[in-house]
Amino acid sequence: MVKITFRFMIKKLLLLLLTANFSLGVSAQFSKYIVKFKDKNGTPFSINNPSAFLSAKAIARRAKQHIAVDETDLPVVPRYIDSVQSIGDVRVLDQSKWLNQICVETTDSAALQKINTFSFVLKTQPVKRIANSVNEREHFFARDKFNEQVNTINSVMTPPVAANYYAYGNAYDQVHIHNGEYLHNKGFHGEGMLIAIIDAGFYHYKSLPAFDSVNIRNQVIDTHDFVDNESSVNEDNEHGMMCFSIIAANLPGQLIGTSPNADFLLYRSEDVSSESPVEEQYWIAAAERADSAGADIISTSLGYDTFDNPVFDYVYADMNGRTSMIAKAATMAARKGIIVLAAAGNEGDNNWHFITTPADADSILAVGAVNASGTPAGFSSYGPSSDGRVKPDVASVGSGTAISSTTGAVVSGNGTSFATPNLAGLVTCLWQAFPEFSNMEIIKAVEKSSSIFDNPDNRIGYGIPDFKKAYDDLLQQRIVKNAPAILGSNFIKVYPNPFKNNFTLLIKPQRTATATFTLFDALGRLYFSKRIEVKENVIQLIDFNAIKPLENGMYILKFTDGKSKESFKLIVQ
């Protein structure tokens, strides 16, 4: 606590010095700034005509989840941008409608002073130093930016398991720990879903064998580099490519991704040559582009706590989901109906120790790392958020994760960066199976299915999700939602029929009572009797599991609530 308090005081002192000396030339140390506006007055756009600024997919996602188009969807007022751009040597890099701000590049302090006099400007703040600034933190380049390791493994072709749709090869353990094959075997592989991956680059994804299927099928829908303001991301850092392979690879017997048939948006927001808050703005611009493209999922394996220039550093108190620009934007993406998954961070065994941002954001899934046996990785960042929320939310395999290397070989990697896409692909398949549910309903089902949901901790949050449990939970919710149509004129329905060793009863009781259910075989021999409290017009799902294997044939299920009686013929096969 003493360390955190001291760091907090230093940060505030540096900010005060920066503010006090702004007019004396300190601003010349910086090259990129956020210009934040007060309002969207005079906008030529209207929330009543969203097609003028939102894609059809983005509008459809909002409509499906009953999310109203509001002022945060309106673009930044064009005349505000024009006014800023017309002042001196100022170049507009990108903008954020969600946070109502733009990012500009300039070293002209007079232009900045002029911008700050505009009545519609709330404030300007630096987000990027000039290269070789005296404020540069030298230690940055002495460490691995992602603090992760990639190791060679004995990648071997493995025969498919007869019961599984995919021959997962080296990826089997990282899929199986979540019962992910249950979704794949049911036919959910990401078809029709759109995943945005926001990272540091996707080195040679166009030619590496892991992505042959993705490229042949044209599953990459859009790419953009927000750092260099260009469309290509194929020549940049390999980190995003490795994360991409965990979701999209299709190398039978070697490496199968968790959602290989989804479509993808590949966006670069991370500049690996430095660390500054401008990268948060790049991420925000990427997330807004993903929203406009109609993305269902955002998977991001980036996190921020310290920067090259210590004036920008965060303290643990800032990890509250409301302080950093990137956390605010991640929460906003969730409010627009997107499921956001963010790496918790790899700070667990160093001085920072805690989650990084945007993992602190509300309404997202922050992902910690475990190995294939479920043991938390020592490097995985600790929670909770500084305001006491459960963080990380869940965990996946991030220690010994099978990934594609830059040579095309299948290797293993360590980091919450790799746990995040592994889980993101399975969440995508789950949502594909239940498209009528909202992003928050899917997240809730994932959390509820997790291994320590009833007793979350600060290492793996609610635990390791089980997608068979999540699937079954959502299936039951679907049945309850559709109960009137399923029941029709009846008040009780049994399914499936025929069944094997268990069945479910959907009931909308006609009265409050103690109901009795008895099961007889075809010869009239009693198999079981079960008493259940039911309430008038309260829909219930009641599961019946065989206490011993049932022989094939016909059975009779009898129901009585003391007044009404019903009998059902059931078939076991």
Backbone torsions as a table, in degrees:
resi	resn	phi	psi	omega
1	MET	NA	-36.2	178.9
2	VAL	-63.8	-42.7	179.9
3	LYS	-60.7	-44.1	-177.9
4	ILE	-65.5	-42.9	-179.8
5	THR	-63.0	-43.6	179.6
6	PHE	-62.4	-43.3	-179.9
7	ARG	-64.2	-37.7	178.2
8	PHE	-62.4	-42.8	180.0
9	MET	-64.9	-41.4	178.7
10	ILE	-62.3	-43.5	179.6
11	LYS	-59.7	-46.2	-178.4
12	LYS	-65.0	-37.8	178.8
13	LEU	-63.8	-44.2	179.6
14	LEU	-63.2	-39.4	178.2
15	LEU	-65.2	-38.9	177.7
16	LEU	-64.6	-42.0	178.1
17	LEU	-63.7	-40.4	178.8
18	LEU	-62.9	-43.8	179.5
19	THR	-64.7	-44.3	-176.9
20	ALA	-65.6	-31.1	-175.0
21	ASN	-103.7	11.3	-175.9
22	PHE	-55.6	-44.7	-176.6
23	SER	-80.0	-6.0	-176.9
24	LEU	-101.1	9.8	173.4
25	GLY	106.1	-2.3	176.7
26	VAL	-60.5	-31.5	-179.6
27	SER	-60.3	-20.9	-179.7
28	ALA	-68.9	-12.4	176.2
29	GLN	-73.6	-12.9	-173.8
30	PHE	-115.3	153.8	-176.8
31	SER	-122.1	-18.2	-178.6
32	LYS	-131.2	141.4	-173.0
33	TYR	-138.4	151.8	167.2
34	ILE	-94.3	131.9	172.0
35	VAL	-111.4	112.4	-176.6
36	LYS	-101.4	133.1	-176.7
37	PHE	-99.2	156.8	-176.7
38	LYS	-78.9	-31.1	-170.6
39	ASP	-160.0	-173.6	174.0
40	LYS	-125.4	34.5	-179.7
41	ASN	-63.8	139.6	177.4
42	GLY	77.3	14.0	179.1
43	THR	-63.9	142.1	176.1
44	PRO	-80.2	-2.5	-177.5
45	PHE	-101.3	158.6	179.6
46	SER	-136.0	140.2	177.5
47	ILE	-66.5	-13.8	177.1
48	ASN	-80.5	-8.5	178.5
49	ASN	-132.2	65.1	-173.3
50	PRO	-65.6	-21.5	-178.7
51	SER	-65.2	-13.7	178.4
52	ALA	-76.1	-16.8	-177.4
53	PHE	-141.9	-1.6	175.9
54	LEU	-126.5	145.0	177.3
55	SER	-72.0	163.2	178.8
56	ALA	-60.5	-37.6	179.7
57	LYS	-66.4	-40.8	179.6
58	ALA	-65.2	-40.2	178.2
59	ILE	-66.2	-41.9	-179.0
60	ALA	-63.7	-39.6	179.0
61	ARG	-62.5	-43.4	177.7
62	ARG	-62.7	-45.1	-177.6
63	ALA	-63.4	-41.7	-178.2
64	LYS	-62.6	-33.2	-177.7
65	GLN	-102.3	11.6	177.4
66	HIS	58.3	42.2	178.2
67	ILE	-101.4	120.8	-177.6
68	ALA	-75.4	141.1	169.5
69	VAL	-70.2	129.5	-177.8
70	ASP	-133.2	-171.4	-173.7
71	GLU	-62.6	-28.6	179.3
72	THR	-67.4	-18.0	176.7
73	ASP	-80.8	-19.0	-178.0
74	LEU	-70.6	137.0	177.1
75	PRO	-60.8	158.8	172.6
76	VAL	-57.1	141.2	-176.7
77	VAL	-59.6	121.0	-175.6
78	PRO	-57.1	-37.5	-177.1
79	ARG	-69.8	-26.1	174.6
80	TYR	-65.5	-44.8	179.2
81	ILE	-63.1	-45.1	-179.8
82	ASP	-60.4	-40.2	-179.0
83	SER	-64.8	-42.7	179.3
84	VAL	-66.0	-43.0	-176.5
85	GLN	-67.8	-23.0	-177.6
86	SER	-81.8	-5.5	-176.5
87	ILE	-94.4	111.3	171.8
88	GLY	54.6	-146.8	-177.4
89	ASP	-91.2	75.8	-177.2
90	VAL	-125.8	128.3	178.4
91	ARG	-119.5	125.3	177.9
92	VAL	-81.2	124.9	-177.4
93	LEU	-92.5	-49.9	177.4
94	ASP	-162.8	-177.3	-174.8
95	GLN	-146.1	162.7	175.4
96	SER	-132.6	114.5	176.2
97	LYS	-73.3	-32.1	-179.0
98	TRP	-63.4	-43.7	-178.8
99	LEU	-98.9	0.7	178.1
100	ASN	54.0	60.4	-178.5
101	GLN	-152.8	163.2	174.5
102	ILE	-127.8	160.2	174.9
103	CYS	-111.5	128.8	-178.7
104	VAL	-123.9	157.5	175.2
105	GLU	-117.3	126.4	177.6
106	THR	-168.1	152.9	169.8
107	THR	-120.8	15.7	-177.6
108	ASP	-93.0	100.5	-177.3
109	SER	-65.8	-31.1	178.2
110	ALA	-66.0	-38.7	178.0
111	ALA	-64.0	-40.8	178.3
112	LEU	-63.0	-42.1	178.4
113	GLN	-62.4	-39.1	178.4
114	LYS	-65.4	-43.7	179.4
115	ILE	-59.0	-39.7	-178.6
116	ASN	-69.4	-13.7	177.2
117	THR	-85.7	-12.8	-179.5
118	PHE	-64.7	137.3	-176.1
119	SER	-66.6	-24.9	-177.2
120	PHE	-92.0	-1.2	179.6
121	VAL	-93.4	124.4	178.0
122	LEU	-79.4	-46.5	178.6
123	LYS	-169.8	165.8	168.6
124	THR	-123.5	148.3	178.4
125	GLN	-147.2	138.1	179.6
126	PRO	-71.1	145.9	178.6
127	VAL	-135.3	1.7	-178.8
128	LYS	-155.4	127.6	177.8
129	ARG	-75.9	162.3	167.7
130	ILE	-76.7	141.5	179.7
131	ALA	-53.4	137.7	179.4
132	ASN	67.2	22.0	175.8
133	SER	-59.9	150.3	178.6
134	VAL	-65.4	-17.0	179.2
135	ASN	-86.7	-0.9	-176.9
136	GLU	-62.2	136.2	178.9
137	ARG	-89.0	113.0	-171.3
138	GLU	-67.4	-29.0	-173.1
139	HIS	-68.4	-15.0	-172.6
140	PHE	-58.1	-45.7	-174.3
141	PHE	-76.0	-5.3	178.8
142	ALA	-85.1	-4.1	-178.8
143	ARG	-126.0	158.2	175.9
144	ASP	-72.7	123.3	-174.8
145	LYS	-55.9	-40.4	-177.0
146	PHE	-92.6	-7.8	176.5
147	ASN	53.7	43.2	-176.5
148	GLU	-129.5	161.8	-178.8
149	GLN	-124.1	144.9	174.0
150	VAL	-122.6	128.3	-174.9
151	ASN	-125.7	147.0	175.9
152	THR	-72.4	138.8	174.7
153	ILE	-127.7	163.4	176.3
154	ASN	-81.1	85.2	-178.7
155	SER	-77.1	121.8	-176.8
156	VAL	-129.4	150.6	172.3
157	MET	-70.1	131.3	178.6
158	THR	-123.5	141.8	-179.5
159	PRO	-68.7	151.8	-179.9
160	PRO	-69.7	146.8	170.7
161	VAL	-77.2	129.6	-171.3
162	ALA	-54.6	-34.9	-175.1
163	ALA	-80.2	-12.6	-173.9
164	ASN	-101.1	143.6	178.1
165	TYR	-66.4	-37.9	-176.6
166	TYR	-109.5	148.2	166.6
167	ALA	-94.1	94.8	-168.4
168	TYR	-71.7	-25.6	-176.9
169	GLY	61.9	-131.0	-176.4
170	ASN	-66.4	-15.5	-179.2
171	ALA	-87.4	-2.1	-173.1
172	TYR	-57.3	-48.2	-175.0
173	ASP	-62.3	-39.3	-177.0
174	GLN	-74.8	-19.1	172.9
175	VAL	-87.2	-44.5	-173.1
176	HIS	-67.3	-31.1	-179.2
177	ILE	-58.6	-23.0	179.0
178	HIS	-105.0	5.5	-170.4
179	ASN	55.2	34.4	-178.2
180	GLY	-65.3	-28.7	179.4
181	GLU	-64.3	-22.0	177.7
182	TYR	-60.5	-42.4	177.8
183	LEU	-67.8	-45.2	-179.1
184	HIS	-62.2	-40.7	-179.5
185	ASN	-67.0	-23.6	176.9
186	LYS	-85.2	-0.7	174.9
187	GLY	100.3	13.7	-178.6
188	PHE	-107.6	107.9	-176.0
189	HIS	-127.0	13.0	179.2
190	GLY	103.3	0.2	-177.6
191	GLU	-55.6	131.8	176.5
192	GLY	80.5	-1.0	-179.8
193	MET	-101.9	152.4	-176.6
194	LEU	-124.1	117.9	-177.8
195	ILE	-111.2	127.4	172.1
196	ALA	-98.8	129.1	174.5
197	ILE	-112.5	119.5	-179.0
198	ILE	-110.9	117.6	-169.4
199	ASP	-155.1	-155.3	-173.6
200	ALA	-101.7	1.4	-178.2
201	GLY	138.8	162.5	-173.5
202	PHE	-133.0	62.3	-171.8
203	TYR	-49.4	116.6	172.4
204	HIS	57.3	29.4	177.3
205	TYR	-63.4	-22.3	-179.4
206	LYS	-72.7	-16.5	-175.5
207	SER	-126.2	-12.1	-179.5
208	LEU	-73.2	142.6	-173.7
209	PRO	-63.3	-27.2	-179.6
210	ALA	-59.3	-24.9	-174.6
211	PHE	-108.9	16.1	179.2
212	ASP	-54.4	-48.4	-177.9
213	SER	-64.7	-43.2	179.5
214	VAL	-57.8	-43.2	-177.1
215	ASN	-74.7	-39.9	179.6
216	ILE	-63.5	-38.4	-177.9
217	ARG	-87.6	1.0	-179.4
218	ASN	55.6	47.4	-177.7
219	GLN	-82.3	-12.6	174.7
220	VAL	-87.0	109.2	-172.1
221	ILE	-85.7	-33.7	-175.9
222	ASP	-155.9	144.4	173.7
223	THR	-135.4	149.4	173.4
224	HIS	-161.3	140.2	176.8
225	ASP	-105.1	105.9	-177.8
226	PHE	-81.5	-13.5	177.1
227	VAL	-76.6	-50.2	-178.2
228	ASP	-100.3	3.2	177.6
229	ASN	53.0	58.1	176.7
230	GLU	-145.4	170.2	-174.2
231	SER	-85.1	-30.0	-172.3
232	SER	-81.3	139.0	174.5
233	VAL	-125.5	7.6	-173.2
234	ASN	-74.6	-21.9	-174.2
235	GLU	-102.2	3.4	-172.9
236	ASP	-93.9	-166.7	-174.0
237	ASN	-53.6	150.6	-175.4
238	GLU	-82.5	-11.5	-173.1
239	HIS	-58.2	-47.6	179.4
240	GLY	-64.5	-34.8	178.3
241	MET	-62.1	-42.7	179.9
242	MET	-63.6	-43.0	176.6
243	CYS	-62.7	-41.6	178.3
244	PHE	-58.6	-41.1	-177.4
245	SER	-64.2	-30.7	-178.5
246	ILE	-67.3	-27.7	178.0
247	ILE	-92.1	-40.8	-162.7
248	ALA	-111.3	-9.7	-174.8
249	ALA	-59.2	144.9	176.5
250	ASN	-139.5	75.4	176.0
251	LEU	-119.9	86.6	-175.3
252	PRO	-52.3	132.8	-179.3
253	GLY	82.2	-9.1	179.5
254	GLN	-121.6	-56.0	-176.0
255	LEU	-156.0	115.7	175.8
256	ILE	-118.9	129.3	-179.9
257	GLY	-75.1	169.1	-175.7
258	THR	-82.6	-13.6	175.1
259	SER	-149.8	63.5	-168.6
260	PRO	-69.8	-15.0	-177.1
261	ASN	-104.2	9.1	176.2
262	ALA	-74.2	167.8	169.4
263	ASP	-98.5	158.5	-169.4
264	PHE	-135.5	147.2	168.7
265	LEU	-116.5	122.7	-177.6
266	LEU	-111.7	113.2	-175.1
267	TYR	-124.4	133.3	176.2
268	ARG	-100.5	120.4	176.7
269	SER	-121.5	-11.3	-172.2
270	GLU	-101.5	127.7	175.6
271	ASP	-100.6	103.5	-174.2
272	VAL	-71.4	-11.3	-178.9
273	SER	-79.8	-11.8	-178.9
274	SER	-156.9	177.3	177.3
275	GLU	-139.6	112.2	-178.8
276	SER	-151.5	159.2	-177.4
277	PRO	-63.9	-14.0	177.3
278	VAL	-61.2	-26.0	178.2
279	GLU	-67.6	-27.9	173.1
280	GLU	-64.3	-42.2	178.6
281	GLN	-64.8	-40.3	176.2
282	TYR	-59.0	-41.7	179.9
283	TRP	-62.8	-42.1	-179.6
284	ILE	-61.5	-44.7	179.0
285	ALA	-61.6	-38.4	178.5
286	ALA	-66.7	-42.4	-180.0
287	ALA	-64.0	-38.5	178.5
288	GLU	-68.5	-35.5	176.0
289	ARG	-67.1	-38.1	176.9
290	ALA	-62.9	-42.7	177.3
291	ASP	-58.6	-48.4	-177.9
292	SER	-63.8	-32.0	179.8
293	ALA	-76.6	-9.4	178.6
294	GLY	92.0	22.8	-178.6
295	ALA	-58.3	141.7	173.2
296	ASP	-90.7	-37.3	-172.7
297	ILE	-129.0	141.7	165.4
298	ILE	-118.4	123.7	174.0
299	SER	-113.0	122.7	-177.9
300	THR	-136.1	128.6	-177.7
301	SER	-113.4	52.9	179.8
302	LEU	-127.7	152.3	177.6
303	GLY	-159.4	148.5	-174.3
304	TYR	-130.4	136.3	171.2
305	ASP	-142.0	-47.7	176.5
306	THR	-120.7	157.1	-175.8
307	PHE	-129.4	169.9	177.6
308	ASP	-55.8	-42.8	178.8
309	ASN	-99.3	117.5	-174.1
310	PRO	-64.1	-14.2	178.3
311	VAL	-62.3	-24.3	-178.0
312	PHE	-92.1	-8.1	-172.4
313	ASP	-56.1	145.2	172.0
314	TYR	-92.0	158.1	168.4
315	VAL	-115.5	166.1	-177.3
316	TYR	-56.5	-35.4	179.3
317	ALA	-58.6	-24.4	179.5
318	ASP	-76.4	-13.0	-177.3
319	MET	-83.4	58.4	-175.7
320	ASN	-117.2	5.8	179.0
321	GLY	79.2	-1.2	-175.5
322	ARG	-125.3	-2.0	-173.5
323	THR	-100.8	-55.5	-176.3
324	SER	-73.3	148.6	177.2
325	MET	-59.4	-41.4	-174.1
326	ILE	-69.3	-35.7	177.3
327	ALA	-67.6	-40.7	177.3
328	LYS	-59.9	-41.6	-178.3
329	ALA	-70.9	-37.4	178.4
330	ALA	-63.5	-41.5	176.2
331	THR	-64.0	-39.9	178.6
332	MET	-63.7	-40.2	177.0
333	ALA	-59.4	-40.6	177.0
334	ALA	-63.1	-38.2	179.3
335	ARG	-68.6	-20.2	176.6
336	LYS	-88.8	5.0	174.8
337	GLY	96.4	8.8	179.9
338	ILE	-93.9	144.8	170.2
339	ILE	-91.7	119.4	-180.0
340	VAL	-105.5	127.6	172.7
341	LEU	-116.5	128.6	-176.8
342	ALA	-130.4	140.2	178.0
343	ALA	-64.4	136.6	-179.2
344	ALA	-67.8	-29.2	-177.9
345	GLY	115.4	159.2	-177.4
346	ASN	-112.3	43.3	-172.7
347	GLU	-105.8	8.6	-172.1
348	GLY	-62.1	-29.6	-177.9
349	ASP	-112.8	22.5	173.9
350	ASN	-124.8	-173.1	-171.8
351	ASN	-64.6	-33.3	-179.7
352	TRP	-67.4	-50.4	169.2
353	HIS	79.9	-38.0	-167.8
354	PHE	-96.2	174.9	173.2
355	ILE	-56.6	156.7	174.4
356	THR	-110.0	170.6	-179.6
357	THR	-93.6	136.0	23.4
358	PRO	-96.5	15.9	179.7
359	ALA	-61.3	-19.8	179.9
360	ASP	-79.9	-6.5	-175.7
361	ALA	-63.8	151.9	178.4
362	ASP	-82.2	152.4	172.0
363	SER	66.4	21.8	174.9
364	ILE	-122.4	176.3	173.6
365	LEU	-107.6	106.2	171.7
366	ALA	-85.4	130.5	-168.7
367	VAL	-113.6	121.2	172.6
368	GLY	-90.7	176.0	-174.5
369	ALA	-117.1	139.0	170.8
370	VAL	-130.8	170.0	170.3
371	ASN	-91.4	-177.6	-174.5
372	ALA	-67.6	-13.3	176.1
373	SER	-92.6	-3.7	178.5
374	GLY	92.5	5.8	179.2
375	THR	-81.4	129.4	-179.9
376	PRO	-59.0	137.7	177.0
377	ALA	-75.5	137.5	-178.1
378	GLY	-59.0	-32.4	-177.5
379	PHE	-77.8	-16.5	-174.0
380	SER	-64.8	130.7	-174.7
381	SER	-64.0	148.1	-179.8
382	TYR	-89.9	150.6	168.6
383	GLY	-101.6	-165.9	-3.0
384	PRO	-81.6	-174.1	169.2
385	SER	-64.9	161.5	-175.3
386	SER	-66.9	-17.7	176.3
387	ASP	-97.4	12.8	168.9
388	GLY	92.3	6.3	178.6
389	ARG	-78.0	154.2	177.9
390	VAL	-62.6	123.0	174.1
391	LYS	-150.5	143.1	-12.7
392	PRO	-59.3	166.2	-179.1
393	ASP	-78.5	-42.2	-177.1
394	VAL	-147.9	179.6	179.9
395	ALA	-141.2	155.2	177.2
396	SER	-145.6	177.4	-176.8
397	VAL	-71.3	113.5	176.8
398	GLY	-129.1	7.1	175.5
399	SER	-121.2	111.7	-174.8
400	GLY	79.0	30.5	179.7
401	THR	-74.2	133.2	177.7
402	ALA	-76.8	128.2	-177.3
403	ILE	-142.7	169.2	172.6
404	SER	-89.3	138.7	174.4
405	SER	-91.3	176.9	179.7
406	THR	-69.9	-16.8	177.9
407	THR	-92.5	-8.4	-176.7
408	GLY	99.3	-12.0	177.5
409	ALA	-70.4	150.0	174.4
410	VAL	-86.0	123.9	-178.4
411	VAL	-128.5	178.8	176.8
412	SER	-111.6	149.7	-179.8
413	GLY	-136.0	155.4	178.7
414	ASN	-120.7	131.6	175.8
415	GLY	153.8	149.4	174.1
416	THR	-64.4	-18.4	174.1
417	SER	-57.1	-33.9	-176.7
418	PHE	-90.1	-27.7	174.6
419	ALA	-64.3	-36.2	-173.7
420	THR	-64.5	-54.1	179.0
421	PRO	-66.3	-30.1	177.4
422	ASN	-58.4	-44.8	179.2
423	LEU	-74.5	-36.8	-177.2
424	ALA	-58.5	-40.8	179.9
425	GLY	-64.3	-38.6	179.9
426	LEU	-72.8	-37.2	174.5
427	VAL	-60.8	-38.6	177.5
428	THR	-60.0	-46.6	-179.9
429	CYS	-64.9	-37.0	177.8
430	LEU	-63.6	-44.5	-179.9
431	TRP	-67.0	-33.6	175.3
432	GLN	-59.4	-38.1	-178.7
433	ALA	-71.8	-26.9	-176.6
434	PHE	-132.2	66.4	-173.8
435	PRO	-67.7	-17.1	-178.1
436	GLU	-77.9	-9.6	-179.5
437	PHE	-89.5	151.6	179.4
438	SER	-78.0	166.9	177.5
439	ASN	-58.1	-41.1	-178.1
440	MET	-71.0	-30.6	175.9
441	GLU	-68.9	-38.6	176.5
442	ILE	-65.6	-46.0	178.7
443	ILE	-58.3	-44.2	-179.7
444	LYS	-61.5	-41.2	179.3
445	ALA	-65.1	-38.9	177.9
446	VAL	-63.4	-47.3	180.0
447	GLU	-63.7	-43.6	-177.6
448	LYS	-63.3	-29.9	-179.1
449	SER	-78.6	-8.4	-169.5
450	SER	-76.3	159.4	-165.0
451	SER	-65.7	-28.5	179.4
452	ILE	-127.9	41.4	-176.0
453	PHE	-55.8	-38.3	-176.8
454	ASP	-78.4	-11.8	-178.3
455	ASN	-146.3	64.9	-175.7
456	PRO	-64.1	153.9	178.2
457	ASP	-129.1	-176.3	-175.7
458	ASN	-93.2	11.2	178.5
459	ARG	-105.9	-48.5	-178.6
460	ILE	-126.5	14.0	177.1
461	GLY	61.4	-125.1	178.5
462	TYR	-77.7	-8.4	173.9
463	GLY	111.3	-155.4	-175.6
464	ILE	-96.9	114.5	-177.6
465	PRO	-64.0	146.8	175.6
466	ASP	-117.1	110.4	-171.8
467	PHE	-78.3	-15.0	169.9
468	LYS	-69.7	-44.0	177.5
469	LYS	-62.9	-43.6	-179.8
470	ALA	-63.0	-41.7	178.6
471	TYR	-61.5	-48.4	-178.3
472	ASP	-63.6	-38.5	178.4
473	ASP	-62.0	-48.1	-179.4
474	LEU	-67.5	-34.2	177.5
475	LEU	-62.2	-43.1	178.3
476	GLN	-65.3	-40.2	177.3
477	GLN	-62.4	-39.4	178.2
478	ARG	-61.0	-43.1	-179.5
479	ILE	-63.5	-43.2	178.8
480	VAL	-63.0	-44.0	179.5
481	LYS	-60.0	-36.5	-176.6
482	ASN	-98.2	14.5	-175.0
483	ALA	-53.3	-45.7	-178.8
484	PRO	-57.0	-41.8	-179.8
485	ALA	-70.9	-36.1	-179.3
486	ILE	-69.7	-43.0	-176.9
487	LEU	-74.5	-34.3	-176.4
488	GLY	60.8	-126.4	179.5
489	SER	-87.1	-2.1	-179.5
490	ASN	-89.9	166.4	175.0
491	PHE	-113.9	0.1	-178.2
492	ILE	-147.1	140.7	-178.6
493	LYS	-144.8	136.9	179.3
494	VAL	-112.5	135.2	178.2
495	TYR	-153.2	156.5	-13.9
496	PRO	-73.7	160.6	178.1
497	ASN	-148.7	106.1	13.7
498	PRO	-70.3	160.3	176.8
499	PHE	-134.5	178.0	-178.9
500	LYS	-108.7	-77.1	-179.6
501	ASN	-124.4	-2.1	177.5
502	ASN	-151.0	153.0	176.6
503	PHE	-146.6	168.0	-178.8
504	THR	-123.7	144.6	179.1
505	LEU	-115.9	124.6	174.6
506	LEU	-100.5	124.1	-175.0
507	ILE	-138.0	138.3	169.8
508	LYS	-119.5	89.9	-169.4
509	PRO	-59.2	146.4	178.3
510	GLN	-84.1	-15.7	179.2
511	ARG	-156.4	160.6	174.1
512	THR	-79.9	126.5	-174.5
513	ALA	-168.1	174.7	168.6
514	THR	-95.9	107.8	-177.6
515	ALA	-88.4	146.0	177.8
516	THR	-118.4	130.5	177.4
517	PHE	-118.1	128.3	178.9
518	THR	-129.6	139.6	-179.2
519	LEU	-117.2	126.3	179.5
520	PHE	-120.3	150.0	172.1
521	ASP	-83.7	-178.3	-174.3
522	ALA	-65.6	-18.4	179.5
523	LEU	-94.4	4.4	178.0
524	GLY	85.2	10.7	178.9
525	ARG	-81.6	131.3	-178.2
526	LEU	-70.5	127.0	177.7
527	TYR	-96.7	-47.2	172.2
528	PHE	-157.0	163.4	173.4
529	SER	-134.3	133.5	-175.0
530	LYS	-135.6	131.6	179.6
531	ARG	-110.4	132.0	-175.6
532	ILE	-138.5	136.4	175.5
533	GLU	-77.3	128.5	178.8
534	VAL	-126.0	153.7	-179.2
535	LYS	-121.0	143.4	-177.0
536	GLU	-55.2	126.7	175.4
537	ASN	62.3	11.3	175.7
538	VAL	-96.6	112.8	-176.4
539	ILE	-67.9	131.8	179.4
540	GLN	-131.4	147.4	170.4
541	LEU	-111.2	125.8	-177.8
542	ILE	-121.6	120.5	-179.7
543	ASP	-92.8	136.0	176.1
544	PHE	-118.6	119.9	179.9
545	ASN	-114.4	133.7	-178.3
546	ALA	-64.4	133.3	177.7
547	ILE	-79.6	-15.2	171.7
548	LYS	-154.5	157.1	-177.5
549	PRO	-55.7	135.9	179.4
550	LEU	-91.8	140.9	174.9
551	GLU	-76.2	150.3	178.4
552	ASN	-60.8	145.6	178.4
553	GLY	141.5	-169.5	-176.7
554	MET	-96.0	142.5	176.6
555	TYR	-131.8	157.3	177.9
556	ILE	-117.7	123.3	174.2
557	LEU	-101.9	122.9	179.0
558	LYS	-111.1	141.8	-179.6
559	PHE	-128.2	140.8	170.4
560	THR	-150.0	142.3	174.3
561	ASP	-114.0	18.1	-178.5
562	GLY	98.8	-23.1	178.4
563	LYS	-124.6	-56.0	-179.9
564	SER	-86.4	151.8	176.1
565	LYS	-136.6	141.6	177.0
566	GLU	-142.6	149.3	175.4
567	SER	-130.8	143.4	-178.1
568	PHE	-133.7	135.0	173.7
569	LYS	-87.6	124.6	178.7
570	LEU	-117.8	145.5	-179.8
571	ILE	-115.9	129.5	173.3
572	VAL	-103.5	127.5	178.0
573	GLN	-151.8	NA	NA
